[in-house]
């Protein structure tokens, strides 16, 4: 059974803005109320996708969600035509308007958790959309996310989001890593949580978003082998430093795993479990890079998003680190990367890409993508219109330049013209990717 990994990146939506909605996300709070540049944000994300595709890494796109979400506002009692609903909300609760206007679905790493068919007992691709209940502006995404994933992966086994209750708080693949010999072989699935009802260790400043109960429920429903599954708790100190998801402190690919030395609670035991379970399923050596505070502090890790880089396998079998441009200009982060590349492992190259608009809202390169391992049969069953090539790239660049505003401020969110522009943009996009009835308004 041959399988390969495809990166599905979300297209940044036309309402990309800086409302500072994500408590615990330091960059998001720092840039609250600054003007945003939706066109630049979308073009930066698309350029990253094109760069990976040109490297020979399979790349696809996920469409944005319609924002502002007027259906949610009407559910909350705001009535009238579209313009009246927006105007009333802006006057009564501008924070609510910002929340239902967020383009946060752009961070596809939170969209879902996926377990590929080599890992599951029934040999099916399992997909569980995240419920994202820890943040209101994200909790309105799962229904549309599920519809998009069903349309793109019709042959997969689709589960509903976990119950919308704090015990089952689930933030998706941003807290999930898969290690393996190669993408066709069974992998070790690592679930990371910040909160456990039975544990005493907990952050003191920022909330822990992922729960142990949610992670264990996902593993059960995905029919994973306990011998090939790990459950690790985030270090509470890391969460309080701004590591709101594990992918801000760790990243892995096949037999390479990079993490900060303070990423996990009882980290020696956590890494020993990873080593033991990986050795039982793969003859390949496991290369773990544990970056100590002396080389890069947690604060610097959050500033640079070094661990939110992507590690991708190239066609020649070597791996490349796709890092945010901030790492190139940061002496300590650049030195860490230099040491990684000189270590004689499959990680042989690094590229620095600008996703500045996303970074200002607390999302680096890895936040923008959902990793999906597909067998040849599953790949053939996947909707073909979303796979990036030169022709689709050119059409998407033209689409962004046609529909996206150059600048967006908080006051613009109440403009019904913006809502109409967003609806027209998504209507055009579904024609481009060949999913003409993806949204409720179509």
C-alpha positions as CSV (number, residue, x, y, z in Angstrom):
1,X,0.0,0.0,0.0
2,X,1.7,3.2,-1.2
3,X,0.8,6.4,0.6
4,X,2.0,10.0,0.6
5,X,1.5,13.1,2.6
6,X,-0.4,16.1,1.2
7,X,-0.5,19.5,2.8
8,X,-3.9,21.0,2.7
9,X,-3.5,24.8,3.4
10,X,-6.5,27.0,4.1
11,X,-6.9,30.1,1.9
12,X,-7.0,33.2,4.1
13,X,-10.4,34.7,4.1
14,X,-11.4,38.2,2.9
15,X,-12.2,39.3,6.5
16,X,-8.7,38.7,7.9
17,X,-8.4,41.2,10.7
18,X,-6.6,41.8,14.1
19,X,-9.3,41.8,16.8
20,X,-7.1,40.2,19.5
21,X,-9.7,37.5,20.2
22,X,-7.4,34.6,21.2
23,X,-6.5,34.9,24.8
24,X,-3.2,33.2,25.5
25,X,-2.0,33.9,21.9
26,X,0.5,36.6,22.6
27,X,0.9,37.8,19.0
28,X,-2.9,38.0,18.6
29,X,-3.3,40.2,21.7
30,X,-0.3,42.3,20.9
31,X,-1.6,43.4,17.5
32,X,-5.2,43.9,18.6
33,X,-7.0,46.7,16.6
34,X,-4.1,47.2,14.1
35,X,-5.2,47.5,10.5
36,X,-4.9,44.3,8.5
37,X,-4.1,43.6,4.9
38,X,-6.4,40.7,3.7
39,X,-5.0,40.7,0.2
40,X,-1.4,40.5,1.3
41,X,-2.3,37.8,3.8
42,X,-4.0,35.6,1.2
43,X,-1.2,36.1,-1.3
44,X,1.4,35.2,1.3
45,X,-0.3,32.0,2.2
46,X,-0.8,31.1,-1.4
47,X,2.9,31.8,-2.2
48,X,3.9,29.4,0.6
49,X,1.7,26.7,-1.0
50,X,3.3,27.4,-4.4
51,X,6.8,27.2,-3.0
52,X,6.1,23.8,-1.5
53,X,4.5,22.5,-4.7
54,X,7.5,23.7,-6.6
55,X,9.7,21.7,-4.2
56,X,7.8,18.6,-5.2
57,X,5.7,18.4,-2.0
58,X,2.0,17.6,-2.8
59,X,-0.1,20.6,-2.0
60,X,-3.8,21.4,-2.0
61,X,-6.1,24.2,-0.8
62,X,-9.0,24.4,1.6
63,X,-11.6,27.2,1.0
64,X,-12.4,29.9,3.5
65,X,-15.6,30.2,5.5
66,X,-18.2,32.9,4.9
67,X,-17.7,35.8,7.3
68,X,-19.3,37.7,9.0
69,X,-21.4,34.8,10.2
70,X,-24.8,36.4,10.1
71,X,-26.6,33.2,10.9
72,X,-24.9,33.2,14.3
73,X,-25.9,36.8,14.9
74,X,-29.5,36.0,14.0
75,X,-29.4,33.0,16.4
76,X,-28.4,35.5,19.1
77,X,-31.5,37.7,18.4
78,X,-30.3,40.3,15.9
79,X,-33.0,40.8,13.3
80,X,-33.6,42.6,10.0
81,X,-31.9,42.6,6.7
82,X,-28.2,41.9,6.4
83,X,-27.2,45.5,6.8
84,X,-29.5,46.0,9.8
85,X,-28.1,42.9,11.6
86,X,-24.6,44.1,11.1
87,X,-25.4,47.7,12.2
88,X,-27.2,46.5,15.3
89,X,-24.4,44.2,16.3
90,X,-21.8,46.9,15.8
91,X,-23.7,49.2,18.1
92,X,-24.6,46.7,20.8
93,X,-21.6,44.4,20.9
94,X,-18.6,45.3,18.6
95,X,-16.6,42.4,20.1
96,X,-19.2,40.0,19.0
97,X,-19.1,41.4,15.5
98,X,-15.4,40.9,15.5
99,X,-15.8,37.3,16.6
100,X,-18.2,36.4,13.9
101,X,-16.1,38.1,11.3
102,X,-12.8,36.3,12.2
103,X,-10.9,34.6,9.4
104,X,-9.5,32.1,12.0
105,X,-10.4,29.1,9.8
106,X,-7.3,30.1,7.9
107,X,-5.3,28.1,10.5
108,X,-6.2,24.7,9.1
109,X,-4.0,22.9,11.7
110,X,-7.0,23.4,14.0
111,X,-9.6,22.2,11.6
112,X,-9.5,18.5,12.5
113,X,-7.5,15.5,13.6
114,X,-6.8,12.8,11.0
115,X,-5.6,9.3,11.4
116,X,-4.4,7.7,8.1
117,X,-5.5,4.2,7.0
118,X,-2.1,2.6,7.8
119,X,-2.7,3.4,11.5
120,X,-6.4,2.4,11.9
121,X,-7.8,-1.0,12.7
122,X,-10.3,-0.8,9.9
123,X,-7.7,0.6,7.4
124,X,-9.8,3.7,6.7
125,X,-8.8,7.3,6.8
126,X,-10.6,8.8,9.9
127,X,-11.4,12.5,10.1
128,X,-12.7,14.2,13.3
129,X,-13.4,18.0,13.0
130,X,-12.3,19.9,16.1
131,X,-15.0,21.4,18.2
132,X,-12.8,24.4,19.1
133,X,-15.0,25.3,22.1
134,X,-12.3,27.1,24.0
135,X,-12.7,30.3,21.8
136,X,-16.2,31.5,20.7
137,X,-15.0,32.9,17.4
138,X,-13.6,29.4,16.5
139,X,-16.5,27.4,17.9
140,X,-18.7,28.6,15.0
141,X,-16.4,26.9,12.5
142,X,-16.9,23.1,12.9
143,X,-20.2,22.6,11.0
144,X,-18.8,24.3,7.8
145,X,-15.4,22.6,8.3
146,X,-17.1,19.2,8.4
147,X,-19.0,20.0,5.2
148,X,-15.8,21.1,3.4
149,X,-13.9,18.0,4.5
150,X,-16.8,15.7,3.5
151,X,-16.8,17.3,0.0
152,X,-13.1,17.0,-0.5
153,X,-12.6,13.5,1.1
154,X,-15.8,11.6,0.2
155,X,-14.2,8.1,0.7
156,X,-13.0,8.9,4.3
157,X,-14.8,7.9,7.5
158,X,-16.1,11.2,8.9
159,X,-16.9,11.6,12.6
160,X,-18.8,14.5,14.1
161,X,-17.0,16.9,16.4
162,X,-16.7,15.8,20.0
163,X,-19.4,17.1,22.4
164,X,-19.4,20.8,22.9
165,X,-18.5,20.7,26.6
166,X,-15.3,21.7,28.4
167,X,-14.3,18.2,29.3
168,X,-14.0,17.4,25.5
169,X,-12.3,20.6,24.4
170,X,-10.5,19.7,21.1
171,X,-8.2,22.0,19.1
172,X,-7.4,19.6,16.3
173,X,-4.1,18.6,14.7
174,X,-2.2,21.5,16.2
175,X,-1.9,19.1,19.2
176,X,-1.2,15.9,17.2
177,X,2.0,14.6,15.6
178,X,2.6,11.4,13.6
179,X,6.0,9.8,13.4
180,X,6.7,6.8,11.0
181,X,9.3,5.0,9.0
182,X,7.6,6.2,5.8
183,X,4.1,7.5,5.1
184,X,3.0,4.0,3.9
185,X,3.9,2.3,7.1
186,X,2.0,2.3,10.4
187,X,2.9,5.4,12.5
188,X,3.1,6.5,16.1
189,X,0.4,9.0,16.8
190,X,1.2,11.5,19.5
191,X,-1.6,13.4,21.2
192,X,-0.7,16.3,23.4
193,X,-3.1,17.9,25.9
194,X,-2.9,20.8,28.3
195,X,-5.6,19.8,30.8
196,X,-6.3,16.5,32.6
197,X,-9.2,16.3,35.1
198,X,-7.1,14.0,37.2
199,X,-3.8,16.0,37.1
200,X,-2.7,18.7,39.5
201,X,-0.3,20.5,37.2
202,X,-2.0,23.3,35.3
203,X,-1.1,26.7,33.9
204,X,-1.5,29.8,36.1
205,X,-1.9,32.5,33.5
206,X,-3.4,31.2,30.3
207,X,-6.0,28.5,29.8
208,X,-5.2,25.0,28.5
209,X,-7.3,24.4,25.4
210,X,-6.9,20.7,24.7
211,X,-8.0,18.1,27.2
212,X,-6.8,14.6,27.9
213,X,-10.3,13.2,27.6
214,X,-10.7,14.7,24.1
215,X,-7.4,13.3,22.9
216,X,-8.2,9.8,24.3
217,X,-11.7,9.9,22.7
218,X,-10.2,10.7,19.3
219,X,-7.8,7.8,19.6
220,X,-10.7,5.4,20.5
221,X,-13.0,6.5,17.7
222,X,-10.1,6.4,15.2
223,X,-9.4,2.8,16.2
224,X,-5.7,3.3,17.0
225,X,-3.5,0.7,18.5
226,X,-2.5,1.7,22.1
227,X,1.0,0.4,21.4
228,X,1.3,3.0,18.6
229,X,-0.2,5.9,20.5
230,X,1.2,8.4,23.1
231,X,-0.6,10.9,25.3
232,X,1.6,13.7,26.6
233,X,0.8,16.6,28.8
234,X,2.0,20.1,27.8
235,X,4.3,21.8,30.3
236,X,2.1,24.3,32.1
237,X,5.0,26.8,32.1
238,X,5.0,26.5,28.3
239,X,1.3,27.4,28.1
240,X,1.9,30.4,30.3
241,X,4.7,31.5,28.0
242,X,2.3,31.6,25.1
243,X,2.5,28.0,23.8
244,X,-1.2,27.8,23.4
245,X,-0.9,24.7,21.1
246,X,1.8,22.1,21.1
247,X,2.8,23.0,17.5
248,X,4.3,26.2,19.0
249,X,6.8,24.0,20.9
250,X,7.2,20.9,18.8
251,X,7.1,19.6,15.2
252,X,7.8,16.1,13.7
253,X,8.0,14.4,10.4
254,X,8.6,10.7,9.8
255,X,11.7,9.9,12.0
256,X,12.6,13.5,12.9
257,X,11.2,15.2,16.0
258,X,12.0,18.7,17.1
259,X,10.9,20.1,20.4
260,X,11.7,22.6,23.1
261,X,13.2,21.2,26.3
262,X,10.3,22.6,28.2
263,X,7.5,21.5,25.9
264,X,6.2,18.6,28.0
265,X,5.5,17.8,31.6
266,X,8.1,15.2,32.8
267,X,9.8,15.5,29.4
268,X,12.4,12.8,30.0
269,X,9.6,10.2,30.5
270,X,7.7,11.6,27.5
271,X,10.6,11.3,25.1
272,X,11.5,7.9,26.4
273,X,8.0,6.7,25.7
274,X,8.2,8.1,22.1
275,X,11.6,6.4,21.6
276,X,10.4,3.0,22.9
277,X,7.2,2.9,20.9
278,X,8.8,4.2,17.7
279,X,11.6,1.5,18.0
280,X,8.9,-1.2,18.2
281,X,7.3,-0.1,14.8
282,X,10.3,1.1,12.8
283,X,13.9,0.0,12.1
284,X,14.7,3.6,11.2
285,X,16.6,5.6,13.8
286,X,14.6,8.3,15.5
287,X,16.2,11.7,15.5
288,X,15.0,13.8,18.4
289,X,16.3,17.3,18.7
290,X,15.5,18.8,22.1
291,X,16.4,22.5,22.1
292,X,17.4,23.7,25.6
293,X,16.6,27.1,27.1
294,X,20.2,28.1,26.8
295,X,19.9,28.0,23.0
296,X,16.4,29.3,22.6
297,X,14.1,30.4,25.4
298,X,10.4,29.7,25.4
299,X,9.8,33.4,24.9
300,X,12.1,33.4,21.9
301,X,10.4,30.3,20.5
302,X,7.0,32.1,20.7
303,X,8.5,35.2,19.2
304,X,10.0,33.4,16.2
305,X,7.6,30.4,15.9
306,X,10.6,28.2,15.1
307,X,8.7,25.1,16.2
308,X,5.8,26.1,14.1
309,X,7.9,25.4,11.0
310,X,6.9,22.6,8.7
311,X,9.2,19.7,8.2
312,X,8.5,18.2,4.8
313,X,9.9,15.2,2.9
314,X,11.3,16.1,-0.5
315,X,11.2,13.8,-3.6
316,X,14.8,12.8,-3.1
317,X,14.0,11.5,0.4
318,X,15.7,14.3,2.4
319,X,13.7,16.7,4.6
320,X,13.4,20.4,4.6
321,X,12.5,22.9,7.3
322,X,10.0,25.5,6.1
323,X,10.5,28.2,8.7
324,X,8.9,31.7,9.1
325,X,11.1,34.6,7.9
326,X,11.3,35.7,11.5
327,X,13.7,32.9,12.2
328,X,16.1,34.0,9.5
329,X,16.6,37.4,11.3
330,X,16.8,36.1,14.8
331,X,20.3,35.1,15.8
332,X,19.4,32.3,18.3
333,X,16.8,30.7,16.1
334,X,19.1,30.9,13.1
335,X,21.9,29.2,15.1
336,X,19.5,26.4,16.2
337,X,18.6,25.8,12.6
338,X,22.2,25.7,11.5
339,X,23.0,23.1,14.2
340,X,20.0,21.0,13.0
341,X,21.2,21.0,9.4
342,X,24.7,20.0,10.4
343,X,23.6,17.0,12.5
344,X,23.8,14.5,9.7
345,X,20.1,13.5,9.8
346,X,17.5,13.4,7.0
347,X,16.9,17.1,7.7
348,X,19.2,18.7,5.1
349,X,17.8,22.1,4.1
350,X,15.9,25.1,5.4
351,X,13.8,27.7,3.6
352,X,12.5,31.0,5.2
353,X,9.1,32.2,4.0
354,X,7.1,35.2,4.8
355,X,3.7,34.7,6.3
356,X,3.8,38.0,8.2
357,X,0.1,38.7,8.2
358,X,-0.6,35.4,9.7
359,X,2.3,35.7,12.2
360,X,0.9,38.9,13.5
361,X,-2.2,37.0,14.5
362,X,-0.3,34.2,16.1
363,X,-0.1,31.6,13.2
364,X,3.1,30.5,11.5
365,X,3.6,28.2,8.5
366,X,2.5,25.0,10.3
367,X,-0.7,26.7,11.5
368,X,-1.9,27.2,8.0
369,X,-1.8,23.6,6.9
370,X,-3.6,20.3,7.7
371,X,-1.4,17.2,7.0
372,X,-3.2,14.4,5.3
373,X,-1.6,11.0,4.5
374,X,-3.4,9.4,1.6
375,X,-3.0,6.0,-0.1
376,X,-3.1,5.9,-3.9
377,X,-6.7,4.9,-3.8
378,X,-7.6,7.6,-1.3
379,X,-5.8,10.2,-3.4
380,X,-7.7,9.1,-6.5
381,X,-11.0,9.5,-4.6
382,X,-10.1,13.0,-3.3
383,X,-11.8,15.9,-5.0
384,X,-9.3,16.8,-7.8
385,X,-10.1,20.6,-8.0
386,X,-8.2,21.5,-4.8
387,X,-4.8,20.3,-5.8
388,X,-2.4,23.1,-6.5
389,X,-0.7,23.4,-9.9
390,X,0.5,26.3,-12.0
391,X,-2.9,26.9,-13.5
392,X,-4.8,26.8,-10.2
393,X,-2.2,29.1,-8.6
394,X,-2.6,31.7,-11.4
395,X,-6.4,31.5,-11.1
396,X,-6.3,31.9,-7.3
397,X,-3.9,34.9,-7.5
398,X,-6.3,36.6,-9.9
399,X,-9.3,35.7,-7.6
400,X,-7.6,37.2,-4.6
401,X,-6.6,40.4,-6.4
402,X,-10.2,40.7,-7.7
403,X,-12.1,40.1,-4.4
404,X,-9.9,41.0,-1.5
405,X,-9.5,44.5,0.1
406,X,-6.0,45.9,0.5
407,X,-6.7,47.1,4.1
408,X,-9.3,46.3,6.7
409,X,-10.1,48.1,10.0
410,X,-12.5,47.1,12.8
411,X,-15.1,49.6,11.6
412,X,-15.2,48.0,8.2
413,X,-16.7,44.8,9.7
414,X,-20.1,46.5,9.9
415,X,-20.1,47.3,6.2
416,X,-22.7,45.2,4.4
417,X,-20.7,45.7,1.3
418,X,-17.9,43.7,2.8
419,X,-20.3,40.8,3.5
420,X,-21.5,41.0,-0.1
421,X,-17.9,41.0,-1.3
422,X,-17.1,37.9,0.8
423,X,-20.2,36.0,-0.5
424,X,-19.3,36.9,-4.1
425,X,-15.7,35.8,-3.6
426,X,-16.7,32.4,-2.2
427,X,-19.2,31.9,-5.0
428,X,-16.5,32.5,-7.5
429,X,-14.1,30.2,-5.7
430,X,-16.3,27.2,-5.6
431,X,-16.5,27.5,-9.4
432,X,-12.7,27.6,-9.6
433,X,-12.2,24.5,-7.5
434,X,-15.3,22.6,-8.8
435,X,-17.4,22.5,-5.7
436,X,-20.3,24.8,-6.8
437,X,-22.7,24.0,-3.9
438,X,-20.4,24.1,-0.9
439,X,-22.0,26.9,1.1
440,X,-25.5,27.3,2.4
441,X,-26.2,30.4,0.4
442,X,-25.5,28.7,-2.9
